[in-house]
Amino acid sequence: MLVTIAAHRDWGQNQGVLAALVRNPKTPTMTAVKLLDKIAPAELKRLAKGAEVPRAVQAAARKRVTE
């Protein structure tokens, strides 16, 4: 269901929904990493530092912040 929400036209463009999907530990890792491309830079920095984010997603966010 989380992948369906991410793929939905309206919900997939809402920054709040995208951030919640990325933070959700049940969102498949590959889906969460792909969603990082749509996240605003300020939120991306928070995700890179946040402890509530799965480690693989946090590492991908850190990589994008440093680029």
Predicted model as a PDB file, atoms N, CA, C, CB and O in Angstrom, pLDDT in the B-factor column:
MODEL        1                                                                  
ATOM      1  N   MET A   1       0.821  -1.191   0.000  1.00 73.00           N  
ATOM      2  CA  MET A   1       0.000   0.000   0.000  1.00 73.00           C  
ATOM      3  C   MET A   1       0.871   1.265   0.000  1.00 73.00           C  
ATOM      4  CB  MET A   1      -0.937  -0.007   1.210  1.00 73.00           C  
ATOM      5  O   MET A   1       0.523   2.262  -0.632  1.00 73.00           O  
ATOM      6  N   LEU A   2       1.992   1.217   0.704  1.00 71.00           N  
ATOM      7  CA  LEU A   2       2.875   2.384   0.756  1.00 71.00           C  
ATOM      8  C   LEU A   2       3.446   2.726  -0.611  1.00 71.00           C  
ATOM      9  CB  LEU A   2       4.009   2.140   1.737  1.00 71.00           C  
ATOM     10  O   LEU A   2       3.624   3.901  -0.932  1.00 71.00           O  
ATOM     11  N   VAL A   3       3.731   1.727  -1.407  1.00 74.00           N  
ATOM     12  CA  VAL A   3       4.245   1.950  -2.761  1.00 74.00           C  
ATOM     13  C   VAL A   3       3.163   2.597  -3.617  1.00 74.00           C  
ATOM     14  CB  VAL A   3       4.722   0.616  -3.401  1.00 74.00           C  
ATOM     15  O   VAL A   3       3.458   3.459  -4.445  1.00 74.00           O  
ATOM     16  N   THR A   4       1.923   2.190  -3.424  1.00 73.00           N  
ATOM     17  CA  THR A   4       0.798   2.767  -4.162  1.00 73.00           C  
ATOM     18  C   THR A   4       0.632   4.243  -3.819  1.00 73.00           C  
ATOM     19  CB  THR A   4      -0.502   2.001  -3.854  1.00 73.00           C  
ATOM     20  O   THR A   4       0.393   5.069  -4.700  1.00 73.00           O  
ATOM     21  N   ILE A   5       0.757   4.568  -2.544  1.00 73.00           N  
ATOM     22  CA  ILE A   5       0.659   5.971  -2.121  1.00 73.00           C  
ATOM     23  C   ILE A   5       1.781   6.789  -2.754  1.00 73.00           C  
ATOM     24  CB  ILE A   5       0.716   6.085  -0.575  1.00 73.00           C  
ATOM     25  O   ILE A   5       1.546   7.900  -3.230  1.00 73.00           O  
ATOM     26  N   ALA A   6       2.984   6.254  -2.763  1.00 72.00           N  
ATOM     27  CA  ALA A   6       4.128   6.967  -3.346  1.00 72.00           C  
ATOM     28  C   ALA A   6       3.942   7.187  -4.843  1.00 72.00           C  
ATOM     29  CB  ALA A   6       5.425   6.191  -3.091  1.00 72.00           C  
ATOM     30  O   ALA A   6       4.371   8.211  -5.375  1.00 72.00           O  
ATOM     31  N   ALA A   7       3.313   6.244  -5.520  1.00 71.00           N  
ATOM     32  CA  ALA A   7       3.124   6.337  -6.965  1.00 71.00           C  
ATOM     33  C   ALA A   7       1.924   7.200  -7.353  1.00 71.00           C  
ATOM     34  CB  ALA A   7       2.959   4.956  -7.545  1.00 71.00           C  
ATOM     35  O   ALA A   7       1.811   7.605  -8.510  1.00 71.00           O  
ATOM     36  N   HIS A   8       1.034   7.486  -6.413  1.00 72.00           N  
ATOM     37  CA  HIS A   8      -0.163   8.270  -6.702  1.00 72.00           C  
ATOM     38  C   HIS A   8       0.227   9.693  -7.109  1.00 72.00           C  
ATOM     39  CB  HIS A   8      -1.108   8.295  -5.476  1.00 72.00           C  
ATOM     40  O   HIS A   8       1.098  10.302  -6.488  1.00 72.00           O  
ATOM     41  N   ARG A   9      -0.401  10.204  -8.122  1.00 75.00           N  
ATOM     42  CA  ARG A   9      -0.058  11.512  -8.694  1.00 75.00           C  
ATOM     43  C   ARG A   9      -0.144  12.639  -7.663  1.00 75.00           C  
ATOM     44  CB  ARG A   9      -0.977  11.823  -9.868  1.00 75.00           C  
ATOM     45  O   ARG A   9       0.794  13.429  -7.549  1.00 75.00           O  
ATOM     46  N   ASP A  10      -1.233  12.734  -6.915  1.00 77.00           N  
ATOM     47  CA  ASP A  10      -1.425  13.832  -5.966  1.00 77.00           C  
ATOM     48  C   ASP A  10      -0.587  13.646  -4.698  1.00 77.00           C  
ATOM     49  CB  ASP A  10      -2.900  13.952  -5.598  1.00 77.00           C  
ATOM     50  O   ASP A  10       0.070  14.583  -4.245  1.00 77.00           O  
ATOM     51  N   TRP A  11      -0.610  12.458  -4.137  1.00 74.00           N  
ATOM     52  CA  TRP A  11       0.103  12.208  -2.884  1.00 74.00           C  
ATOM     53  C   TRP A  11       1.610  12.168  -3.086  1.00 74.00           C  
ATOM     54  CB  TRP A  11      -0.366  10.905  -2.266  1.00 74.00           C  
ATOM     55  O   TRP A  11       2.363  12.521  -2.179  1.00 74.00           O  
ATOM     56  N   GLY A  12       2.058  11.747  -4.255  1.00 73.00           N  
ATOM     57  CA  GLY A  12       3.482  11.656  -4.527  1.00 73.00           C  
ATOM     58  C   GLY A  12       4.162  12.995  -4.708  1.00 73.00           C  
ATOM     59  O   GLY A  12       5.388  13.054  -4.808  1.00 73.00           O  
ATOM     60  N   GLN A  13       3.396  14.073  -4.754  1.00 80.00           N  
ATOM     61  CA  GLN A  13       3.974  15.413  -4.893  1.00 80.00           C  
ATOM     62  C   GLN A  13       3.861  16.214  -3.602  1.00 80.00           C  
ATOM     63  CB  GLN A  13       3.290  16.167  -6.027  1.00 80.00           C  
ATOM     64  O   GLN A  13       4.400  17.317  -3.517  1.00 80.00           O  
ATOM     65  N   ASN A  14       3.183  15.689  -2.611  1.00 85.00           N  
ATOM     66  CA  ASN A  14       3.014  16.364  -1.323  1.00 85.00           C  
ATOM     67  C   ASN A  14       4.245  16.096  -0.462  1.00 85.00           C  
ATOM     68  CB  ASN A  14       1.714  15.884  -0.600  1.00 85.00           C  
ATOM     69  O   ASN A  14       4.539  14.943  -0.146  1.00 85.00           O  
ATOM     70  N   GLN A  15       4.963  17.146  -0.081  1.00 89.00           N  
ATOM     71  CA  GLN A  15       6.207  16.994   0.677  1.00 89.00           C  
ATOM     72  C   GLN A  15       5.987  16.321   2.030  1.00 89.00           C  
ATOM     73  CB  GLN A  15       6.856  18.350   0.882  1.00 89.00           C  
ATOM     74  O   GLN A  15       6.836  15.551   2.478  1.00 89.00           O  
ATOM     75  N   GLY A  16       4.871  16.597   2.679  1.00 89.00           N  
ATOM     76  CA  GLY A  16       4.572  15.970   3.970  1.00 89.00           C  
ATOM     77  C   GLY A  16       4.375  14.475   3.837  1.00 89.00           C  
ATOM     78  O   GLY A  16       4.863  13.698   4.658  1.00 89.00           O  
ATOM     79  N   VAL A  17       3.666  14.080   2.815  1.00 89.00           N  
ATOM     80  CA  VAL A  17       3.426  12.650   2.565  1.00 89.00           C  
ATOM     81  C   VAL A  17       4.737  11.959   2.192  1.00 89.00           C  
ATOM     82  CB  VAL A  17       2.371  12.455   1.435  1.00 89.00           C  
ATOM     83  O   VAL A  17       5.019  10.858   2.665  1.00 89.00           O  
ATOM     84  N   LEU A  18       5.530  12.603   1.350  1.00 89.00           N  
ATOM     85  CA  LEU A  18       6.807  12.003   0.945  1.00 89.00           C  
ATOM     86  C   LEU A  18       7.725  11.807   2.149  1.00 89.00           C  
ATOM     87  CB  LEU A  18       7.503  12.881  -0.110  1.00 89.00           C  
ATOM     88  O   LEU A  18       8.338  10.749   2.297  1.00 89.00           O  
ATOM     89  N   ALA A  19       7.822  12.821   3.006  1.00 90.00           N  
ATOM     90  CA  ALA A  19       8.672  12.717   4.193  1.00 90.00           C  
ATOM     91  C   ALA A  19       8.178  11.609   5.119  1.00 90.00           C  
ATOM     92  CB  ALA A  19       8.712  14.056   4.946  1.00 90.00           C  
ATOM     93  O   ALA A  19       8.982  10.867   5.684  1.00 90.00           O  
ATOM     94  N   ALA A  20       6.874  11.496   5.274  1.00 90.00           N  
ATOM     95  CA  ALA A  20       6.317  10.448   6.127  1.00 90.00           C  
ATOM     96  C   ALA A  20       6.605   9.063   5.554  1.00 90.00           C  
ATOM     97  CB  ALA A  20       4.805  10.644   6.297  1.00 90.00           C  
ATOM     98  O   ALA A  20       6.919   8.136   6.299  1.00 90.00           O  
ATOM     99  N   LEU A  21       6.500   8.921   4.253  1.00 88.00           N  
ATOM    100  CA  LEU A  21       6.805   7.633   3.622  1.00 88.00           C  
ATOM    101  C   LEU A  21       8.276   7.260   3.793  1.00 88.00           C  
ATOM    102  CB  LEU A  21       6.449   7.675   2.131  1.00 88.00           C  
ATOM    103  O   LEU A  21       8.601   6.101   4.050  1.00 88.00           O  
ATOM    104  N   VAL A  22       9.151   8.233   3.653  1.00 91.00           N  
ATOM    105  CA  VAL A  22      10.585   7.957   3.794  1.00 91.00           C  
ATOM    106  C   VAL A  22      10.911   7.581   5.231  1.00 91.00           C  
ATOM    107  CB  VAL A  22      11.424   9.177   3.358  1.00 91.00           C  
ATOM    108  O   VAL A  22      11.744   6.706   5.465  1.00 91.00           O  
ATOM    109  N   ARG A  23      10.272   8.225   6.192  1.00 92.00           N  
ATOM    110  CA  ARG A  23      10.520   7.923   7.607  1.00 92.00           C  
ATOM    111  C   ARG A  23       9.918   6.597   8.055  1.00 92.00           C  
ATOM    112  CB  ARG A  23       9.972   9.030   8.466  1.00 92.00           C  
ATOM    113  O   ARG A  23      10.383   6.001   9.027  1.00 92.00           O  
ATOM    114  N   ASN A  24       8.908   6.142   7.366  1.00 90.00           N  
ATOM    115  CA  ASN A  24       8.209   4.926   7.770  1.00 90.00           C  
ATOM    116  C   ASN A  24       9.115   3.702   7.577  1.00 90.00           C  
ATOM    117  CB  ASN A  24       6.896   4.762   6.964  1.00 90.00           C  
ATOM    118  O   ASN A  24       9.574   3.449   6.463  1.00 90.00           O  
ATOM    119  N   PRO A  25       9.376   2.946   8.644  1.00 90.00           N  
ATOM    120  CA  PRO A  25      10.261   1.782   8.513  1.00 90.00           C  
ATOM    121  C   PRO A  25       9.664   0.647   7.679  1.00 90.00           C  
ATOM    122  CB  PRO A  25      10.607   1.259   9.880  1.00 90.00           C  
ATOM    123  O   PRO A  25      10.391  -0.253   7.256  1.00 90.00           O  
ATOM    124  N   LYS A  26       8.370   0.677   7.440  1.00 91.00           N  
ATOM    125  CA  LYS A  26       7.743  -0.372   6.635  1.00 91.00           C  
ATOM    126  C   LYS A  26       7.748  -0.071   5.146  1.00 91.00           C  
ATOM    127  CB  LYS A  26       6.333  -0.583   7.090  1.00 91.00           C  
ATOM    128  O   LYS A  26       7.397  -0.933   4.341  1.00 91.00           O  
ATOM    129  N   THR A  27       8.138   1.135   4.770  1.00 90.00           N  
ATOM    130  CA  THR A  27       8.271   1.466   3.350  1.00 90.00           C  
ATOM    131  C   THR A  27       9.479   0.711   2.811  1.00 90.00           C  
ATOM    132  CB  THR A  27       8.422   3.019   3.127  1.00 90.00           C  
ATOM    133  O   THR A  27      10.554   0.770   3.409  1.00 90.00           O  
ATOM    134  N   PRO A  28       9.327   0.005   1.695  1.00 90.00           N  
ATOM    135  CA  PRO A  28      10.485  -0.708   1.125  1.00 90.00           C  
ATOM    136  C   PRO A  28      11.652   0.261   0.899  1.00 90.00           C  
ATOM    137  CB  PRO A  28      10.096  -1.402  -0.216  1.00 90.00           C  
ATOM    138  O   PRO A  28      11.460   1.393   0.454  1.00 90.00           O  
ATOM    139  N   THR A  29      12.849  -0.204   1.213  1.00 92.00           N  
ATOM    140  CA  THR A  29      14.038   0.645   1.162  1.00 92.00           C  
ATOM    141  C   THR A  29      14.238   1.267  -0.210  1.00 92.00           C  
ATOM    142  CB  THR A  29      15.266  -0.154   1.543  1.00 92.00           C  
ATOM    143  O   THR A  29      14.512   2.463  -0.311  1.00 92.00           O  
ATOM    144  N   MET A  30      14.109   0.488  -1.251  1.00 92.00           N  
ATOM    145  CA  MET A  30      14.317   1.024  -2.604  1.00 92.00           C  
ATOM    146  C   MET A  30      13.310   2.121  -2.931  1.00 92.00           C  
ATOM    147  CB  MET A  30      14.217  -0.100  -3.644  1.00 92.00           C  
ATOM    148  O   MET A  30      13.663   3.107  -3.579  1.00 92.00           O  
ATOM    149  N   THR A  31      12.081   1.967  -2.500  1.00 90.00           N  
ATOM    150  CA  THR A  31      11.055   2.989  -2.730  1.00 90.00           C  
ATOM    151  C   THR A  31      11.408   4.265  -1.977  1.00 90.00           C  
ATOM    152  CB  THR A  31       9.661   2.476  -2.295  1.00 90.00           C  
ATOM    153  O   THR A  31      11.304   5.363  -2.523  1.00 90.00           O  
ATOM    154  N   ALA A  32      11.824   4.117  -0.725  1.00 91.00           N  
ATOM    155  CA  ALA A  32      12.180   5.283   0.088  1.00 91.00           C  
ATOM    156  C   ALA A  32      13.373   6.021  -0.505  1.00 91.00           C  
ATOM    157  CB  ALA A  32      12.489   4.859   1.529  1.00 91.00           C  
ATOM    158  O   ALA A  32      13.397   7.252  -0.519  1.00 91.00           O  
ATOM    159  N   VAL A  33      14.350   5.289  -0.989  1.00 93.00           N  
ATOM    160  CA  VAL A  33      15.534   5.926  -1.581  1.00 93.00           C  
ATOM    161  C   VAL A  33      15.156   6.670  -2.869  1.00 93.00           C  
ATOM    162  CB  VAL A  33      16.632   4.867  -1.875  1.00 93.00           C  
ATOM    163  O   VAL A  33      15.670   7.759  -3.123  1.00 93.00           O  
ATOM    164  N   LYS A  34      14.281   6.104  -3.665  1.00 91.00           N  
ATOM    165  CA  LYS A  34      13.837   6.779  -4.892  1.00 91.00           C  
ATOM    166  C   LYS A  34      13.059   8.053  -4.565  1.00 91.00           C  
ATOM    167  CB  LYS A  34      12.965   5.832  -5.743  1.00 91.00           C  
ATOM    168  O   LYS A  34      13.130   9.032  -5.307  1.00 91.00           O  
ATOM    169  N   LEU A  35      12.323   8.041  -3.463  1.00 91.00           N  
ATOM    170  CA  LEU A  35      11.545   9.213  -3.074  1.00 91.00           C  
ATOM    171  C   LEU A  35      12.438  10.367  -2.625  1.00 91.00           C  
ATOM    172  CB  LEU A  35      10.576   8.848  -1.963  1.00 91.00           C  
ATOM    173  O   LEU A  35      12.001  11.518  -2.627  1.00 91.00           O  
ATOM    174  N   LEU A  36      13.668  10.081  -2.243  1.00 93.00           N  
ATOM    175  CA  LEU A  36      14.577  11.133  -1.804  1.00 93.00           C  
ATOM    176  C   LEU A  36      14.824  12.161  -2.904  1.00 93.00           C  
ATOM    177  CB  LEU A  36      15.897  10.528  -1.353  1.00 93.00           C  
ATOM    178  O   LEU A  36      15.136  13.315  -2.612  1.00 93.00           O  
ATOM    179  N   ASP A  37      14.688  11.755  -4.162  1.00 91.00           N  
ATOM    180  CA  ASP A  37      14.878  12.684  -5.280  1.00 91.00           C  
ATOM    181  C   ASP A  37      13.814  13.780  -5.295  1.00 91.00           C  
ATOM    182  CB  ASP A  37      14.856  11.925  -6.604  1.00 91.00           C  
ATOM    183  O   ASP A  37      14.049  14.862  -5.833  1.00 91.00           O  
ATOM    184  N   LYS A  38      12.657  13.510  -4.714  1.00 90.00           N  
ATOM    185  CA  LYS A  38      11.546  14.459  -4.723  1.00 90.00           C  
ATOM    186  C   LYS A  38      11.471  15.303  -3.448  1.00 90.00           C  
ATOM    187  CB  LYS A  38      10.246  13.717  -4.913  1.00 90.00           C  
ATOM    188  O   LYS A  38      10.674  16.238  -3.369  1.00 90.00           O  
ATOM    189  N   ILE A  39      12.293  14.979  -2.459  1.00 91.00           N  
ATOM    190  CA  ILE A  39      12.253  15.656  -1.167  1.00 91.00           C  
ATOM    191  C   ILE A  39      12.976  17.003  -1.259  1.00 91.00           C  
ATOM    192  CB  ILE A  39      12.889  14.770  -0.067  1.00 91.00           C  
ATOM    193  O   ILE A  39      14.004  17.120  -1.926  1.00 91.00           O  
ATOM    194  N   ALA A  40      12.431  18.008  -0.587  1.00 92.00           N  
ATOM    195  CA  ALA A  40      13.046  19.339  -0.550  1.00 92.00           C  
ATOM    196  C   ALA A  40      14.393  19.273   0.169  1.00 92.00           C  
ATOM    197  CB  ALA A  40      12.108  20.360   0.150  1.00 92.00           C  
ATOM    198  O   ALA A  40      14.570  18.452   1.069  1.00 92.00           O  
ATOM    199  N   PRO A  41      15.342  20.127  -0.217  1.00 93.00           N  
ATOM    200  CA  PRO A  41      16.687  20.076   0.379  1.00 93.00           C  
ATOM    201  C   PRO A  41      16.710  20.217   1.907  1.00 93.00           C  
ATOM    202  CB  PRO A  41      17.532  21.161  -0.219  1.00 93.00           C  
ATOM    203  O   PRO A  41      17.497  19.542   2.570  1.00 93.00           O  
ATOM    204  N   ALA A  42      15.876  21.067   2.464  1.00 93.00           N  
ATOM    205  CA  ALA A  42      15.851  21.239   3.925  1.00 93.00           C  
ATOM    206  C   ALA A  42      15.398  19.950   4.618  1.00 93.00           C  
ATOM    207  CB  ALA A  42      14.916  22.409   4.317  1.00 93.00           C  
ATOM    208  O   ALA A  42      15.967  19.552   5.634  1.00 93.00           O  
ATOM    209  N   GLU A  43      14.389  19.315   4.070  1.00 92.00           N  
ATOM    210  CA  GLU A  43      13.907  18.057   4.640  1.00 92.00           C  
ATOM    211  C   GLU A  43      14.931  16.953   4.443  1.00 92.00           C  
ATOM    212  CB  GLU A  43      12.568  17.654   4.009  1.00 92.00           C  
ATOM    213  O   GLU A  43      15.077  16.083   5.301  1.00 92.00           O  
ATOM    214  N   LEU A  44      15.632  16.980   3.340  1.00 93.00           N  
ATOM    215  CA  LEU A  44      16.668  15.988   3.057  1.00 93.00           C  
ATOM    216  C   LEU A  44      17.767  16.062   4.119  1.00 93.00           C  
ATOM    217  CB  LEU A  44      17.264  16.207   1.644  1.00 93.00           C  
ATOM    218  O   LEU A  44      18.272  15.030   4.562  1.00 93.00           O  
ATOM    219  N   LYS A  45      18.134  17.269   4.525  1.00 93.00           N  
ATOM    220  CA  LYS A  45      19.137  17.435   5.588  1.00 93.00           C  
ATOM    221  C   LYS A  45      18.637  16.865   6.904  1.00 93.00           C  
ATOM    222  CB  LYS A  45      19.497  18.918   5.764  1.00 93.00           C  
ATOM    223  O   LYS A  45      19.400  16.236   7.638  1.00 93.00           O  
ATOM    224  N   ARG A  46      17.353  17.081   7.211  1.00 92.00           N  
ATOM    225  CA  ARG A  46      16.781  16.514   8.442  1.00 92.00           C  
ATOM    226  C   ARG A  46      16.774  14.999   8.404  1.00 92.00           C  
ATOM    227  CB  ARG A  46      15.360  17.029   8.659  1.00 92.00           C  
ATOM    228  O   ARG A  46      17.050  14.346   9.411  1.00 92.00           O  
ATOM    229  N   LEU A  47      16.464  14.441   7.255  1.00 91.00           N  
ATOM    230  CA  LEU A  47      16.451  12.985   7.121  1.00 91.00           C  
ATOM    231  C   LEU A  47      17.855  12.404   7.249  1.00 91.00           C  
ATOM    232  CB  LEU A  47      15.838  12.579   5.780  1.00 91.00           C  
ATOM    233  O   LEU A  47      18.027  11.308   7.782  1.00 91.00           O  
ATOM    234  N   ALA A  48      18.855  13.131   6.766  1.00 93.00           N  
ATOM    235  CA  ALA A  48      20.232  12.654   6.844  1.00 93.00           C  
ATOM    236  C   ALA A  48      20.724  12.608   8.287  1.00 93.00           C  
ATOM    237  CB  ALA A  48      21.147  13.543   6.008  1.00 93.00           C  
ATOM    238  O   ALA A  48      21.580  11.790   8.626  1.00 93.00           O  
ATOM    239  N   LYS A  49      20.189  13.482   9.137  1.00 91.00           N  
ATOM    240  CA  LYS A  49      20.607  13.542  10.533  1.00 91.00           C  
ATOM    241  C   LYS A  49      19.677  12.783  11.467  1.00 91.00           C  
ATOM    242  CB  LYS A  49      20.696  14.972  10.974  1.00 91.00           C  
ATOM    243  O   LYS A  49      20.064  12.457  12.589  1.00 91.00           O  
ATOM    244  N   GLY A  50      18.460  12.495  11.025  1.00 84.00           N  
ATOM    245  CA  GLY A  50      17.442  11.923  11.891  1.00 84.00           C  
ATOM    246  C   GLY A  50      17.685  10.481  12.286  1.00 84.00           C  
ATOM    247  O   GLY A  50      18.127   9.666  11.475  1.00 84.00           O  
ATOM    248  N   ALA A  51      17.396  10.178  13.527  1.00 85.00           N  
ATOM    249  CA  ALA A  51      17.550   8.813  14.032  1.00 85.00           C  
ATOM    250  C   ALA A  51      16.326   7.962  13.721  1.00 85.00           C  
ATOM    251  CB  ALA A  51      17.800   8.831  15.537  1.00 85.00           C  
ATOM    252  O   ALA A  51      16.387   6.735  13.806  1.00 85.00           O  
ATOM    253  N   GLU A  52      15.223   8.596  13.363  1.00 87.00           N  
ATOM    254  CA  GLU A  52      13.982   7.858  13.107  1.00 87.00           C  
ATOM    255  C   GLU A  52      13.917   7.271  11.698  1.00 87.00           C  
ATOM    256  CB  GLU A  52      12.795   8.765  13.326  1.00 87.00           C  
ATOM    257  O   GLU A  52      12.947   6.602  11.343  1.00 87.00           O  
ATOM    258  N   VAL A  53      14.945   7.523  10.907  1.00 90.00           N  
ATOM    259  CA  VAL A  53      14.990   7.074   9.525  1.00 90.00           C  
ATOM    260  C   VAL A  53      15.783   5.770   9.449  1.00 90.00           C  
ATOM    261  CB  VAL A  53      15.617   8.160   8.607  1.00 90.00           C  
ATOM    262  O   VAL A  53      16.818   5.646  10.103  1.00 90.00           O  
ATOM    263  N   PRO A  54      15.315   4.791   8.660  1.00 90.00           N  
ATOM    264  CA  PRO A  54      16.103   3.560   8.492  1.00 90.00           C  
ATOM    265  C   PRO A  54      17.523   3.872   8.013  1.00 90.00           C  
ATOM    266  CB  PRO A  54      15.408   2.610   7.494  1.00 90.00           C  
ATOM    267  O   PRO A  54      17.728   4.811   7.244  1.00 90.00           O  
ATOM    268  N   ARG A  55      18.493   3.091   8.464  1.00 92.00           N  
ATOM    269  CA  ARG A  55      19.914   3.375   8.196  1.00 92.00           C  
ATOM    270  C   ARG A  55      20.244   3.482   6.710  1.00 92.00           C  
ATOM    271  CB  ARG A  55      20.773   2.299   8.813  1.00 92.00           C  
ATOM    272  O   ARG A  55      20.998   4.372   6.319  1.00 92.00           O  
ATOM    273  N   ALA A  56      19.710   2.616   5.887  1.00 93.00           N  
ATOM    274  CA  ALA A  56      20.005   2.663   4.454  1.00 93.00           C  
ATOM    275  C   ALA A  56      19.476   3.953   3.833  1.00 93.00           C  
ATOM    276  CB  ALA A  56      19.399   1.445   3.739  1.00 93.00           C  
ATOM    277  O   ALA A  56      20.131   4.545   2.976  1.00 93.00           O  
ATOM    278  N   VAL A  57      18.315   4.379   4.256  1.00 93.00           N  
ATOM    279  CA  VAL A  57      17.721   5.614   3.745  1.00 93.00           C  
ATOM    280  C   VAL A  57      18.512   6.812   4.264  1.00 93.00           C  
ATOM    281  CB  VAL A  57      16.225   5.724   4.160  1.00 93.00           C  
ATOM    282  O   VAL A  57      18.736   7.777   3.533  1.00 93.00           O  
ATOM    283  N   GLN A  58      18.929   6.747   5.511  1.00 94.00           N  
ATOM    284  CA  GLN A  58      19.725   7.822   6.101  1.00 94.00           C  
ATOM    285  C   GLN A  58      21.052   7.978   5.356  1.00 94.00           C  
ATOM    286  CB  GLN A  58      19.980   7.547   7.597  1.00 94.00           C  
ATOM    287  O   GLN A  58      21.491   9.096   5.088  1.00 94.00           O  
ATOM    288  N   ALA A  59      21.680   6.863   5.028  1.00 94.00           N  
ATOM    289  CA  ALA A  59      22.946   6.906   4.287  1.00 94.00           C  
ATOM    290  C   ALA A  59      22.742   7.501   2.894  1.00 94.00           C  
ATOM    291  CB  ALA A  59      23.554   5.493   4.175  1.00 94.00           C  
ATOM    292  O   ALA A  59      23.569   8.289   2.434  1.00 94.00           O  
ATOM    293  N   ALA A  60      21.663   7.137   2.226  1.00 95.00           N  
ATOM    294  CA  ALA A  60      21.378   7.687   0.900  1.00 95.00           C  
ATOM    295  C   ALA A  60      21.088   9.180   0.983  1.00 95.00           C  
ATOM    296  CB  ALA A  60      20.192   6.954   0.258  1.00 95.00           C  
ATOM    297  O   ALA A  60      21.482   9.937   0.095  1.00 95.00           O  
ATOM    298  N   ALA A  61      20.404   9.609   2.039  1.00 94.00           N  
ATOM    299  CA  ALA A  61      20.125  11.037   2.216  1.00 94.00           C  
ATOM    300  C   ALA A  61      21.412  11.807   2.474  1.00 94.00           C  
ATOM    301  CB  ALA A  61      19.135  11.257   3.373  1.00 94.00           C  
ATOM    302  O   ALA A  61      21.591  12.907   1.953  1.00 94.00           O  
ATOM    303  N   ARG A  62      22.304  11.243   3.268  1.00 95.00           N  
ATOM    304  CA  ARG A  62      23.594  11.888   3.529  1.00 95.00           C  
ATOM    305  C   ARG A  62      24.381  12.039   2.231  1.00 95.00           C  
ATOM    306  CB  ARG A  62      24.412  11.078   4.560  1.00 95.00           C  
ATOM    307  O   ARG A  62      25.010  13.071   1.996  1.00 95.00           O  
ATOM    308  N   LYS A  63      24.345  11.023   1.404  1.00 94.00           N  
ATOM    309  CA  LYS A  63      25.069  11.058   0.129  1.00 94.00           C  
ATOM    310  C   LYS A  63      24.520  12.169  -0.761  1.00 94.00           C  
ATOM    311  CB  LYS A  63      24.970   9.694  -0.595  1.00 94.00           C  
ATOM    312  O   LYS A  63      25.284  12.885  -1.408  1.00 94.00           O  
ATOM    313  N   ARG A  64      23.211  12.311  -0.794  1.00 93.00           N  
ATOM    314  CA  ARG A  64      22.598  13.346  -1.629  1.00 93.00           C  
ATOM    315  C   ARG A  64      22.870  14.754  -1.086  1.00 93.00           C  
ATOM    316  CB  ARG A  64      21.090  13.112  -1.730  1.00 93.00           C  
ATOM    317  O   ARG A  64      23.003  15.706  -1.856  1.00 93.00           O  
ATOM    318  N   VAL A  65      22.952  14.878   0.242  1.00 93.00           N  
ATOM    319  CA  VAL A  65      23.225  16.183   0.843  1.00 93.00           C  
ATOM    320  C   VAL A  65      24.647  16.621   0.503  1.00 93.00           C  
ATOM    321  CB  VAL A  65      23.024  16.135   2.381  1.00 93.00           C  
ATOM    322  O   VAL A  65      24.883  17.801   0.242  1.00 93.00           O  
ATOM    323  N   THR A  66      25.590  15.691   0.502  1.00 91.00           N  
ATOM    324  CA  THR A  66      26.987  16.045   0.243  1.00 91.00           C  
ATOM    325  C   THR A  66      27.251  16.311  -1.237  1.00 91.00           C  
ATOM    326  CB  THR A  66      27.903  14.936   0.734  1.00 91.00           C  
ATOM    327  O   THR A  66      28.262  16.929  -1.571  1.00 91.00           O  
ATOM    328  N   GLU A  67      26.383  15.871  -2.116  1.00 83.00           N  
ATOM    329  CA  GLU A  67      26.584  16.068  -3.555  1.00 83.00           C  
ATOM    330  C   GLU A  67      26.298  17.473  -3.987  1.00 83.00           C  
ATOM    331  CB  GLU A  67      25.723  15.130  -4.336  1.00 83.00           C  
ATOM    332  O   GLU A  67      26.423  17.793  -5.169  1.00 83.00           O  
TER     333      GLU A  67                                                      
ENDMDL                                                                          
END                                                                             
